Amino acid sequence: MKLAMIGLGKMGGNMVRRLRRGGIEVVGYNRSPEIVQTLHSEEGLIPASSLADAVVKLDGIRVIWLMLPSGEPTEEAIKELIPLLSDGDIIVDGGNSNYHDSVRRGALLEDQHIGFMDAGTSGGVWGLDNGYCLMVGGTDHVAQVLKPVLQVLAPAADRGWAHVGPVGAGHFSKMIHNGIEYGMMQAFAEGFALLKGKEEFAIDVAQVAELWRHSSVVRSWLLDLTAEGLLEDQTLTKVAPYVADSGEGRWTVIEAVDQGVAAPVLSLALQMRFSSQDSEGYSHRLLSMMRNAFGGHAMKNTGDKQ
C-alpha cells in the first residue's frame, strides 16, 4: 500500500511515522520543506516538492490524504488535485472540516469520478504511540481500499476505526465527538474548581484526580491528562484563563438548533469558552455595575487589590 500525505504538522507528521512503521509507503509534501527532509531521513518518507510531484510518485489507485487546516487550505488543495488525478483515484480529508463541506466536496469529486473519504481523526499528539480513533465516511469501495491504512493508524486492526456511513458521516461523527469533549472538559473544570475552592478542607486536588482514575465512574483519558497536569502544578498560576475553540463545538451547537434537539450542556460549555476569550470582560463589568445600581453592592475597581 502506498499513499501521499499532504500536510505534515503535528498530526500529519506523526501519522506518517505510524504508517511507515506499519509498512505503508508514504509520499509526503509540506509547504515547509524541513519536516519533509526530517521524515525522509528518520522514517523513509518519499519526499515531494509539490502536490503535482506527490501525485506523480504514486501508482495504481492513487490515494492523497490531506491533513490541512479546514476551510480554504483544504478547498484549494482539492481544486488543485482534481486535474492531476484520474478516474478511481481517491482523496481523503483527515482534517477537522465541516461535514457540510465534506458532503459538497464528495459530490464534486464524484462528478469527476474521483473517490472521496472524510476521516474524522481523534488522538492528538498521542496518536503516534496509542493509535488514532478514525471515523470515516465514504462508499464501501473507498473504505475497502483504505482499510489497510486505517488498520495501521488505529490502535489495532480490529478496533479504533470504523466506516460510519456515507460521505459526510465521518466529519459529522467527529463534530459530535468534539461537542461532547467540550462538555466533559467543562464538567471536570468546574468540579476541580469546587474542590480547590473549599479552602477549609485543604483538599489535594492532584490526589483526588489520581484517586478517580481507578475504578471511578468518571475515569477517562481526559481525567488521566488532568491528573498528570495537576501533579506538576495545582495552582495553574502560569496558565492564562483563555480557552480556544476549534470551531467544531460551534458546529455541534448549530446542528442541535437545526435539529431542534436540546443540548444545554454542550451549548453552555461552548459559551464558557467564549467567556474566557473576552479579554475586555465587558459583560462581567456590566453585571457588576447592575448589581451596584439595584442593590448597592460594592463594585471592585480595576485598581483594587484582589
N, C-alpha and C positions, 0 to 999 in steps of 0.2 A: 504494500500500500504506500502511496506517495501523494502528498498534497502540498499546497503553498499556504503559508501563514503570513497574512498581511497585518502589520501592527505588532511590534514586539516589545510592548511596555511590560509592566509588572505581570499582568495576566498572560498576555500573548507570549512573552519570553519564557515564562515558566511552563506554559503549555507545550512549547517547542521542546523544552528539556524533557518533559514527561513522555512526549511522543517519541522522541529519539531513543530514550532509554527503554521504551517499549517496542522498539524495532520498526517504527514508522519513519520512512524517508520524508524529510521536510525541506522545502524550498522557502526561504524567508526574505521578506522585504520590509524595511522600515525607513521612514524619512531620515532618521539619524543613522548613518551607516555604522557607527561604533558598535552598537549592540549586535548588528548583523555579523560583524567580524568576530565579536566575542563568542557568539553562539556557534559560529563556524569552527573556531579553534577549540572550544570546550566540548561541543556536542556533535560536531559533524554536520551542522546545518549547511545546506547548499545555498550560498548567497545569491541574491538577485539585486540588481541595481534599479529596478523599476517594476511596476505592475506587469508591463509587457514582457520584461525579461523573466519574471516569475512564471508567467503562462507558458513561455517558450520552453522552459526547463521541466515542464510536466509532460506526461504521456498518457495514453489511454483515455479514460474518463478523467478529465482534468477537474480537480476539486480545489477551489480557492476559499480559504477560511479567513474571514475578516474579524479582527479584534481591534476595532476602531471606535472612537467616540461616537455616540448616537447622533443622529441629525445629519448635517451637511457632509462631514467627512465620510460617513458610510454611504450616503447618497451619491457623492461624487465618485467614489471608488467603484460602485456598482455600474454607474453610467460609463466609466472608462473601461470596465471589464467587458461589457456587452459585445462590442465589436471585435474583441480579442478572442472570444470563446466560440465554440461550435455546438451544434445540436447534441444534447445529452450531457454536456459539462454541467458542473454544479457550483453554486455559490452558497457558502454558509455564513450567516451573520451571527457571530457569537457575542456581540456587544449588547448593551442594555438599550436596545431600540424599542420605541413604542410599537405595540403589536399592530396598531392600525397601519403604520408604515410598512411593517412586515407583510401584512396581507396585500397591500398595494404593490410592493416590490415583487412578491411572489407571482401576482397576476401579470405584471410587466414582463418578468423573466419567462413565464410560461408561454407568452406570446412569441418570445424569441427562441422557444424550445430549449431553454436553459433551466435546469433544476434549481430549486432553492430550499434551504433549510434555515429556520430561525432557531437558534440554540440559546436558550436561557441558561446562563452559566453561573453557578454559585461555588464558593470555596475560597475566593480571595487569594491572598498570598500564601495560604497554607495548602493550596491545591496541588502544588508540586509534590509534596510528601504524602498528603492524605487522599489525593484524588479530587476530582471536581464532580459536583452534582449537576447533571445536564438534563434539561427539559427541552426536548426538541420537537419542532413542528415541521411537517412536510409530507410528501407522498410516501407510500410504503416502499417504492423503488429507491427513492433518495435515502430513506432511513436504512435500507439494507446495504447500500453502497457505503454509507458512513459508519456502519456497525463496527468494523474493526478499529476505527479511530475512537469512537465513543467508548468502546470497551477498555482501551488503553488509558484514556483520560479519566475515566470513572474510578472510584475506589476499588472496584473489582469488575470482572467481565459480566457478572450476573446481577449487579446492583449499583445504585447511584446514577443510573441513566435510564431514560425511558422516552419512547416515541409517544408523546401525549396527545397527538391529534394532527389535523391539517396545518398548513402554513398559517402562522399567527399564534397557534396554540402554545408554542414553546415560550415565546416572549410574554404572552398573556399569563402563563403559569408563573414565570419569573417575576412579573409585575406584582401579582398577588402575594407571592413569596416575600417580596421586599416590603409590601404593606404590612404583612404580619410581623416581619422583623422590626419595623418601626414600633409597633405596639408592644412587642416583647421587651425591646430595649427601654422604652418609656416606663414600663412596669418595674423593671429592675432598678432603673434610676430613681424612681420615686420611693421604692421600698428601702433602698440603701440610704437615701437621704433621710428617711424617717428613723432608721436605725442610728444613723450618725447624730441626728438631732436630739435624741433622748440622752442629754449630757449626764444626767444623774446616774444612769446605768453604766456609762463609760464602756459601751459595747465595742469590742474589737471587730469591726466590720469585715476585716480580712479573714478573721477566724470563722465568722458566720458564713461568709461566702464559700470558704473551703468546706465547711460543715455541710452546706446544702448540696455540694457536688456529689455527695454519697447517699444514695437511696432516697433522696428527697424527690417529691413530685415536680419540683421546678428545676431539677438538674438539666443542663443543656450545654451546648458548646458556647453559647453566649455567656452563661454563668462561669464556665471554665475560664474564658478570656477575662471576665470581670474579676474573678478571684485572683488570677495571676497579676492583673494590673494593680489591685488593691494591696497585694502582698508587697509590692515595690513602693507604693505611696498611697496612704489612706487619705491624706489631706487634699490631694489633687490641686494644690495651690498653683502649680506651674501649668495647669491646663486651662486654657481660655474657655469661658462658658458659651461657646459657639458651636452649634451642631449643624452641619451642612445637610442638604437633602439632594439626592442624586436625580430626582425627577420621577422615579417610579412610584414613590409614595404619593405624589400628587396625582399621577395617572390612576392609581388604585382608588383614591377617593373620588375622582371624577367618574370612574367606572361604577362605583357604588351609587352615585347620584343618578347616572344614566339608567342603571337597572332598577332604581328605587329600592335598593337593599340598605337597611340600616347598618352602618359600620362606624359607630361612635368612637370606639377605641382607636381604630386606625386613623380616623379623621382628627381626633384630638392629639394623637401622637404627632401627626404632621403639623398641626397648629403649634404645638410646643416647640418644634424645630424652628418654625417661623419666628416664634417669640424670642428664641435665643439669638436669632440673626438680626434683631432690631437693635442696632448699635446706639441709636438715639434713645430708645426706651420711652418713646413719646406716650404710648398708651399707658404705661405704668405711671409716668409723671402725671397724666391726666386723671388717673384713678386716685392718686394721692391728693390732687387739687380738689376733686369732687368730695372726697371724704372730709377734707377740711371745711369745705363750703357748707355741707349739710349737717355735719356733726361736730365741727370744731376740732377734729382730730389733728394732732400736730403733723406738720409736713417736715420731712428731713431735707434740708438744703444740700446742694451738691458739695458744699464745703464742710458739712458736718462730719465728724468722726463716726466711723461705723461702730 
